[in-house]
Amino acid sequence: MRVDSAEPPQQSVADEDAEHLASLGYSYERQFKREMTFWGNVSLGFTYLSPVVAVYSLFAASLGVAGPPMFWSLVIVGVGQLLVATVFGEVVAAYPVAGGVYPWSRRLWGRKWGWMNGWVYLVALLTTIASVAYGAGPFLSTLVGMENTVDSIIVSGLVVIALATILNLGGTKVLNTVAMTGLLAELGGALVVGTWLLLTARHHDLSVLFHAFGAGEGSNYFVAFAAAGLIGIFQYYGFEACGDVAEEVPNPGRTIPKAMRMTIYIGGFAAMFVCLSLILAVPDFAAVISGADADPVGNILLSAFGPIGFKVVLAIVLVSFLSCVLSLQAATSRLAYSMARDGILPGSKLLSTFSESRHVPPYALLLAGLVPALIVIGSKVSGDALTVIISFAAMGMYMGFQMVVLASLRARILGWKPNGAFRLGAWGIPVNIAALVWGVLGMVNMAWPRTPEDGWFANYVVLISAVSVVVLGLVYMAWKKPYLKGDAPAADAVPTGDRRPVLSTPSDDRR
C-alpha cells in the first residue's frame, strides 16, 4: 500500500485539483468551494456514521436477541467495513468527483451500472434521512416534555429535517463547521457518558461479554448473534460521505482516503466504548432479554445522571441526530446534483442548478429535505408503509457499496491500473475480494428471515423492498433510457486496445 505524503503548496494544490477535475471531463467553472478541511471531512463521515444514533437506537434489540456478546459484532463489522473503505479510498483517489458511488460506478463499469447504482443509493439515502429523523422524534419529544405520540414524533422529525436543510443551504463552510461541532459533541458526549457509567453505574466485569445469559436459547446461537449483529451493520457506513464532497476538499486524492479510514477508527472506538459502558451498566440482563425492560438505555441514563443530567444527555443525543441528518442530506444532495449534472435524472435541469453565491446545489438539497419529510408525514397514514420504506435504508446502502466494490474488482481483472495518490498495489485484488465477500454476507444477514411466527411479509420485507427498488429502476431504465443522456465520461477506467480516455457519446448503448 502506498500513500504519497508530500504536501504541495496551497496554490499548487488548487491548480492541480482544477486540472484533475477538468481531465476527468467536468468543467471547473461552476465549482464548489474547496473549504472542507481534513477534519471537516472526517467529521462529515463520523456524524453520518453516528455511533450514538446507531448504538442508542439498536442497543435494546441487539442485547435482547444475543445478550452481552453482541458487543463483538461491532468489532467484526468494523473490520469488514474497513476493507470496503480501503477500496473506496483507491477509487476516490482516481476519481475525486462529487456524488460518490454514482460517478465511481460509471467510470469503472459504464453508463447503465452507474445509473442503477445512483438510483439505488439515492433511494437508500432518502429513506435513511427519514429513518434517522423519525428516530430523533422520541428524544426531542422527551427533551421538551411532550408525550411520545405519533404526532409528536412526526413534528419532531420534521423539525430536525428543517434545521438540517437550513444549515446545509448555508454552504460548505457552514457544513464543515456544523459537522465538526457534531463530531466534538458526539465524541465528547460518548466519552463523558461512557466514563461516568463505568465509574458510577457498573454492575458487571468484562467476563459478561462472553456469556449470553439465556439469550438465543432454543436455536443456534450463531443465528441470534447474526441478528444482533445488525447493530454493527447499521453503524458503519458513513465513510462514503467523505467522497461525496470530493469537489469541496483540497487535494482530495490524498485527503479523502485517509479521512475514510479515520472515520472508521474514531467511529468504531466511540461506538464500542458507549456500547461497552451500557452493557456493564445493565442491572438485569434477564429483564432486557425477556422484554420486561424495554428501554434499558433510557433507564440506565436516568438512573446514572438523574433528571437534569438525563436532559443534558438527551440534548447531546439530539445534536448527534441533527448532525447525522445534516451529513446524510449533504451526501444525498451531492449525489443528486452529480446525476442531474450528467442529465440522467427526471428534473435534471432544476436539480443541477448551482448557487453561485453559496456554492451549493439548492434544489438538490431541497429534494433531500422534502422527500424524507413526506415519508415521515406518511407514517401518520400508515405505520406499515413507513416500516417497508425504511427497511430498505441499510440494505440499499450495502447494495450501493457493493456495486462499487464489484465494479472495482471487475475493472482490476480487466486491466484497470489505479493512478491516484492512494494505491493498494499488490494488495488491490485480495482486499477487493475480501470486501466483496464481506458485503454480500452483510446483505444476506439483513435479508435473512428470522421470525416465521410473524408471517412471510414481515420476514421478507427487507428483500421485498430491495427487489422493488431495483425493479422500478430497471423499468424506468428500459422505458426512458436515462443512461444515454449527457456526455459525461463512462467506462474509461479499463483500457481497450488503443483507446484513449474520451467522452462517451449519448448514442453509446453498449455499456
Protein Blocks (a to p, Z undefined) as FASTA:
>chain_A
ZZdfbdcdfklmmmmmmmmmmmnopafklccddfbcfklmmmmmmmmnommlmmmmmmmm
mmmmnommlmmmmmmmmmmmmmmmmmmmmmmmmmccehijmmmmmmmnommlmmmmmmmm
mmmmmmmmmmmmmmmmmmmmmmnopacdfklmmmmmmmmmmmmmmmmmnojklmmmmmmm
mmmmmmmmmmmmmmmmmmmmccbdfklmmcgghpaihiafklmmmmmmmmmmmmmmmlmm
mmmmmmmcghkllmmmmmmmmmmmmmmmmmmmmmmmmmmmpmblmlmmnomamblmlmmm
mmmnojmlmmmmmmmmmmmmmmmmmmmmmmmmmmmmmmmmnopaghklmmmpccfklopa
fklmmmmmmmmmmmmmmmmmommlmmmmmmmmmmmmmmmmmmmmmmmmmmmmnopacfbf
bdgkjmlmmmmmmmmmmmmmmmmmmmpcfblmnojklmmmmmmmmmmmmmmmmmmmmmno
mmlgojbdehklbcghjaccddddfklckZZ
